[in-house]
């Protein structure tokens, strides 16, 4: 068993323990993916206004194994009654996940 296998298994266990949201992903060109376990995240964003300003980024972390392909910018995320649009997709290859940064639809 390689280190990558051990790390991948540990990442899956950690994701399962912290997944606190069930979302649907609605790609622009294919069928919706319903019931995806996700970790809701809130990051400090880049500061476009200079020192002393704060920007927050809201998003979801989904395991790559749970979605058939990389979600694209513009895809819709439905979480409960909230609807978001994906504005950035980050590759969390160290944890085997896509980081989907969103904004209100």
Secondary structure, DSSP 8 states (H G I E B T S, - for coil): --HHHHHHHHHHHHHHHH--EEEEEE-SSS--EEEEEEEEEEEE---TT-TT---EEEEEEEEGGGSSS---TT-EEEETTEEEEEEEEEEETTTTEEEEEEEE-
